[in-house]
Amino acid sequence: MSIRLRLTLLYSGILACTLVVFSVVLYVLVGRFTLHWQEQALAEEAAQILTQGEFRLTVIRTPQGKVAIPQTFVQTRDLSGQVVSRSINLGNYELPLSDKGLAALTSGEANGWLEIVRTDNGRLLIYSRPVVANGQTVGILQVARSLADLDRTLTTLRQYLVVGTVVSTITAFFVGWVLAGASLRPINRITQTAREIGQARDFSRRVEYEGPNDEIGALVTTLNEMLTELQAAYQQVEQALVAQRRFVADASHELRTPLTTLRGNVELLQREPPLPPEEQRAILQDVAAEIDRMIRLVRELLTLARADAGLRPRWEPVQLGPLLEDAVRQAQLLRPRPVVRAMGTRDAVVRADRDLLRQVLLILLDNALKYTPEDGTVEAQVVVENGRAGIAVRDTGVGIDPAILPHIFDRFFRGDAARRGDGTGLGLAIAKSLVDAMRGEIRVVSKPGEGSTFTVLLPLETSVPDDERAESRLVAADRTVP
Ligand code: ADP
C-alpha cells in the first residue's frame, strides 16, 4: 500500500472516529436533556392541576369551529388502583401504572413515579403522584404526554448526524488524497530521477527542487551531495582503471622487449656453423645484462604491485643520519663514481618505515649517480622544516627539462638522457608510492645542465626523548663516504 493511501486512510479514519464519538455523545445528551425537560414539565403540570385544577388546553380548528383540547392526558385512580376519571382526549385508553408504582405511591414511599410506555401512536411519558387531602393519601393523579415529537426530532437528528459523518469522511478522504499527493510529488520526482541516474549511470545529474528547505528539501540536498561524492568516486575508479590498463600494457611491452632480444641472441648462439668464440662471449654478456635488467624490472613491478595493493609500513622512529650514511655506502658499491658527500651538521628522527625509506634513498642516490658525470658532484643532507624532516639529494648532473618535470614520477616514464641507460622508468614511481604510504612528500627542483635536487620529507617523531635528539644532533659535521 502506498504512503499516500496510508496517510489518507489514517487521517480520514481519525476524522471518522472523532465524528462518530461526537455524534453519539451529542445524540445521547440531546435525548437525555429533552426527556428531562418533559419530565419536569409534567411534574409541574401535575402540581398545577392539584393546586389550581387547571389544564393546559390546545385550541384546534375543526369544521365545526374552534375546539379546546387538553395538551396532556389526565387520569385519576383510587388507592386500589381503579381508574376513577379520565380526560376526554384519552378516549377509551387507560394510562397504565405498574404494581410497583402503585405500591410506592400508596405507601408514601415515593412522591412521584415516572413511566414510559409504548402505544400504537408512539411512546408515552406518564407521571403519577399521590393526591393528598388532610394529610391522607386519597388517590393517585396521572398526567401523560406523547413523546412522538421528541422521538421524531431525535430520529431526524440521528439521520443528520449519520449523513454528516459519512459525507465529511468521504470529503476528507478525497481532500486528503489530493493534499498527500501534492506533498509527496517531490518524492516521486526524486525516485524517478534516482532511477534514471542509476539506469544511465549519469552521476552528473542532480535532482531539481524549488520548494522550501523542509524535510523534503533536506532529502534532496543530501541526495545531491551524495551524487557529487558518487560522481567523484566513479571518476576516480575510471581514472584508476585507465591507469591500470596503461600500466599492464606498458609492463607487458617492457617485458617483451628484453625477451625478444634474448631470443634473438639465443638464435645467434644456435647458428651452424657456430660463431667465433669472442662473438659468442659478447652475445652471452648481452644475454646476462638483459636477464639482469629483467630481474630488476620484475622486482620493481612487484614492489609497485605491492604498493598498489596497500602497503602497511612498519612504523618506527628512524634516525636519518646513520640511515643516510648506510644508503650512500650501498649506492656507491654499484656506482663508485662520482663520490657522494653526506653534508651538514643536522640530524633528526622521523616516524617512518626504515626499509621503505632506505629503498627511496637508494633510488634517489642511484638516479643522481646515473645522471651526473664522473667529475660532477652529488651531495646528500638531512633537512628539517616545519615539523617535518627528511633527506635532500643534490646533484650537478644533466638536470631535467621543465617540460618533462611533471611526468618523471609517472610509471615507465624515462627522459631522453635515460634512454641509453639501464633504467626501467619505474624508480621514481616506486619512490613516490613508498613516500605516500609513509604519509610523506617527495619533491624535485631541477635546471637542465645545472643539476637536480630531490627532497623527501616525513613527519618528525615527537615521542623521541630530548636527550636522544640532542645526541643525534652531534653527528659528524661532514661525512664523506669514499
Ligand atoms: P629511470 O629508470 O629512467 O631512472 P626513474 O623513474 O628513476 O626511471 O626516473 C624517471 C626519469 O626522471 C628518468 O628517466 C630521468 O629522465 C629523470 N631523472 C630522474 N632522476 C634524475 C636526476 N637526478 N637527474 C636528471 N634526471 C633525472
Residues whose N, C-alpha, C, O or C-beta is under 5 A from the ligand:
A	BS01	ADP	N367 A368 Y371 G397 G399 I400 I408 F413 R414 G415 D416 A418 G423 T424 G425 L426 G427 L428 A429 S452
